Amino acid sequence: MAVKRRAAKASAEPAAQAEPGKTTAAAPVVAPAGGPRVLKKYPNRRLYDTQLSSYITLTDVKAMVLSAERFEVRDAKTGEDLTRSILLQIILEEETGGVPIFSAPMLSQLIRFYGHAMQGMMGSYLEKNLQTFTDIQSRLAEQGLPVAQSPELWTQFLNGQAPAVQGLMGSYMEQSHKMFVQMQEQMAKQAGALFPGMPGFMPPKR
């Protein structure tokens, strides 16, 4: 009787919980034509690539990121989008196992913005700054500079090209400052429209 009850319970479970290769296979998840590559995450934390029909690792996902391939990670049972959590796992591995980007003070500053009124603005500001920095990296690559080399070699190169790099980074910082001022002005205009006549919504000084 106990065996029959367990069998009945197993047959009642959603098919999406089953992993590929099991007797109750999950319904296939196929990316639409031209859509992102779909990865399914199972309760055992394993990732399944629906395009390759095989399991992959975080290293494989990192390779997709480096090659700028579009993909999304979905919970195999609920279909919930888990892409951000997987990307955060990759960042954590890189920060703990390689040359970190974020210092402790920088991480502390980021944490303080959660729940802050400026949280949404900070996310947009950081995203635009990263895009600007990526554009600068592309410009350096077009000039034949070793942007793809190791951090150590890149540091040595920067030390030998201090004036030129300082000028480039100075231009980047100026663009960043202008971007921040523009965002402040936009917020001041929106606040002024919502709360006309209320003091404290003055555009920032240039």
C-alpha positions in Angstrom: 0.0 0.0 0.0 2.8 2.4 0.9 4.5 1.7 -2.4 1.2 2.4 -4.3 0.8 5.7 -2.4 4.3 6.8 -3.3 3.8 5.9 -6.9 0.5 7.9 -7.0 2.2 10.9 -5.4 5.1 10.8 -8.0 2.6 10.6 -10.9 0.8 13.7 -9.6 3.9 15.9 -9.5 4.3 18.5 -12.3 6.3 17.2 -15.2 8.5 20.3 -15.1 10.1 19.0 -11.9 11.6 16.0 -13.7 15.0 16.3 -15.1 16.0 15.4 -18.7 16.7 11.7 -18.9 14.2 10.8 -16.1 11.1 8.7 -16.8 8.8 11.7 -16.4 10.6 14.1 -18.6 9.9 17.8 -18.4 8.1 19.5 -21.3 10.7 20.8 -23.7 11.4 24.5 -23.5 12.4 25.8 -26.9 13.6 29.4 -27.5 11.5 31.2 -30.1 13.1 32.0 -33.5 15.6 34.8 -32.9 14.9 34.7 -29.1 17.4 34.2 -26.3 19.0 30.8 -25.6 17.0 29.2 -22.7 18.7 27.5 -19.8 16.6 25.6 -17.2 17.6 25.5 -13.6 16.5 22.4 -11.6 16.1 22.0 -7.8 19.5 20.3 -7.5 21.0 23.6 -8.8 22.1 22.0 -12.1 21.7 24.0 -15.3 20.3 22.4 -18.4 20.9 23.9 -21.9 17.8 23.3 -24.0 19.7 24.1 -27.1 22.4 21.5 -26.5 20.1 19.1 -24.6 22.8 18.7 -22.0 23.8 20.0 -18.6 26.2 23.0 -18.4 28.2 24.8 -15.7 28.6 28.4 -14.5 31.8 28.4 -16.5 29.8 27.7 -19.7 27.4 30.5 -18.8 30.3 32.9 -18.3 31.5 31.9 -21.8 28.1 32.9 -23.1 28.4 36.3 -21.4 31.9 36.9 -22.8 30.7 36.1 -26.3 27.7 38.5 -25.8 25.3 35.6 -26.5 21.7 36.3 -25.5 20.3 33.8 -23.0 17.9 33.6 -20.1 17.7 31.2 -17.1 14.3 29.8 -16.1 13.2 27.8 -13.2 12.4 24.4 -14.5 9.2 24.1 -12.4 7.8 27.6 -12.2 9.3 29.3 -15.3 10.5 32.2 -13.1 13.3 34.2 -14.6 16.5 33.5 -12.6 19.0 35.2 -15.0 20.0 37.9 -12.6 20.7 35.4 -9.7 22.9 33.3 -12.0 24.9 36.4 -13.2 25.3 37.4 -9.5 26.8 34.0 -8.8 29.3 34.4 -11.6 30.3 37.9 -10.2 30.7 36.4 -6.7 33.0 33.7 -8.1 35.0 36.2 -10.0 35.3 38.5 -7.0 36.4 35.8 -4.6 38.6 33.8 -6.9 40.2 36.4 -9.2 41.2 40.0 -9.2 38.3 41.8 -7.6 36.6 44.9 -9.0 34.6 46.0 -6.0 36.5 47.2 -2.9 34.8 46.8 0.5 34.1 50.6 0.8 32.5 50.5 -2.7 30.3 47.6 -1.8 29.3 49.3 1.4 28.3 52.4 -0.6 26.2 50.3 -3.0 24.4 48.5 -0.1 23.5 51.9 1.4 21.6 52.8 -1.8 19.2 49.9 -1.4 15.9 51.3 -0.1 17.2 54.8 -0.6 15.2 57.3 -2.6 18.0 57.5 -5.1 18.2 53.8 -5.7 16.5 53.9 -9.1 18.7 56.8 -10.3 21.9 55.1 -9.1 21.1 51.9 -11.1 20.6 54.0 -14.3 23.7 56.1 -13.6 25.9 53.0 -13.1 24.5 51.3 -16.2 25.2 54.4 -18.4 28.7 54.7 -16.9 29.5 51.1 -17.7 28.3 51.6 -21.3 30.5 54.7 -21.6 33.5 52.7 -20.2 32.8 49.9 -22.7 32.8 52.5 -25.5 36.2 53.7 -24.3 37.5 50.1 -24.2 36.3 49.7 -27.9 38.2 52.8 -28.9 41.3 51.6 -27.2 41.0 48.2 -29.0 40.5 50.0 -32.4 43.8 51.8 -31.7 45.6 48.4 -31.2 46.0 48.8 -27.5 46.2 45.6 -25.4 42.8 45.8 -23.7 42.3 42.0 -23.8 45.6 41.2 -22.0 45.9 40.2 -18.4 45.3 42.8 -15.7 49.0 42.7 -14.8 50.1 43.4 -18.4 47.5 46.1 -18.7 48.7 47.8 -15.5 52.3 47.8 -16.9 51.0 49.3 -20.1 49.1 52.0 -18.3 52.2 53.0 -16.3 54.1 53.5 -19.5 51.3 55.5 -21.1 50.3 57.7 -18.2 49.8 61.1 -19.9 47.6 59.7 -22.7 45.6 57.4 -20.4 45.1 60.3 -17.9 43.7 62.4 -20.7 41.4 59.7 -21.8 40.2 58.9 -18.3 39.8 62.6 -17.6 37.5 62.8 -20.6 35.5 59.8 -19.3 35.1 61.4 -15.8 33.9 64.7 -17.5 31.3 62.7 -19.4 30.3 60.9 -16.2 29.9 64.3 -14.4 27.8 65.7 -17.3 25.6 62.6 -17.3 25.0 63.0 -13.5 24.2 66.7 -13.9 21.7 65.9 -16.7 20.0 63.3 -14.6 19.7 65.8 -11.7 18.3 68.5 -14.0 15.7 66.0 -15.3 14.7 65.0 -11.8 14.4 68.7 -10.8 12.2 69.4 -13.8 9.9 66.5 -13.0 9.7 67.4 -9.3 9.0 71.0 -10.2 6.1 69.9 -12.5 4.7 67.7 -9.7 5.2 70.2 -6.9 5.0 73.7 -8.4 6.2 76.5 -6.2 7.7 74.2 -3.6 11.2 75.2 -2.6 14.1 72.8 -2.8 13.8 71.6 -6.4 16.5 73.8 -8.0 18.5 72.5 -10.9 22.1 71.7 -9.9 25.0 74.2 -10.5 27.3 73.4 -13.4 
